[in-house]
Amino acid sequence: MTPGGPTLVLYVREGCHLCDSFAIELGLELVGGMERIRIVDVDRDAELATRYGLRVPVLEYGGVVVGEGRFDRDRFRALYPL
C-alpha cells in the first residue's frame, strides 16, 4: 500500500471465525503483513453494522469490494497489485 494511494480495508466483527481466517490468509498473502491493512469492526459503527450485517468479512481496496466471506487468493491477486 502506498501513502496516499488506495487502502485495503477489512470489515470484521469480534468473534467471527470467518473474519479471523480471512485476516490470517490475507496476512500471509501480503509480504508486509497486517500493517498494510486497516481493520474495521463493523459493530463499533451503527451504519457499518447495518450496511454489512452478516456479510463480514468484507475486504475493500480503494472502495471496491475485492473479497467477501472466504479469502479467494486468485481473485485477490487479480485485483490487488502486490
Backbone hydrogen bonds, N-H to C=O, Kabsch-Sander energy under -0.5 kcal/mol:
donor,donor_aa,acceptor,acceptor_aa,energy
5,G,2,T,-2.1
8,L,36,R,-0.6
9,V,7,T,-0.6
9,V,60,E,-2.8
10,L,38,R,-2.6
11,Y,9,V,-0.6
11,Y,58,V,-3.3
12,V,10,L,-0.5
12,V,40,V,-2.8
16,C,13,R,-1.4
17,H,15,G,-0.8
20,D,16,C,-2.1
21,S,17,H,-2.3
22,F,18,L,-2.7
23,A,19,C,-2.6
24,I,20,D,-2.1
25,E,21,S,-2.6
26,L,22,F,-2.8
27,G,23,A,-2.5
28,L,24,I,-2.1
29,E,25,E,-1.6
30,L,26,L,-1.8
31,V,29,E,-0.5
33,G,30,L,-1.2
35,E,32,G,-0.6
36,R,33,G,-1.6
37,I,34,M,-2.0
38,R,8,L,-2.7
39,I,37,I,-0.6
40,V,10,L,-2.6
42,V,12,V,-2.9
42,V,40,V,-0.8
44,R,41,D,-1.8
45,D,42,V,-1.4
49,A,42,V,-0.6
49,A,45,D,-2.6
50,T,46,A,-2.0
51,R,47,E,-2.7
52,Y,48,L,-2.9
53,G,49,A,-1.9
55,R,52,Y,-3.6
58,V,11,Y,-1.7
59,L,67,G,-3.0
60,E,9,V,-2.9
61,Y,64,V,-2.7
62,G,7,T,-1.6
64,V,61,Y,-1.4
66,V,59,L,-2.9
67,G,59,L,-1.3
69,G,57,P,-2.5
70,R,68,E,-1.1
73,R,71,F,-0.7
76,F,72,D,-2.7
77,R,73,R,-2.6
78,A,74,D,-1.8
79,L,75,R,-1.6
80,Y,76,F,-2.6
82,L,80,Y,-0.7
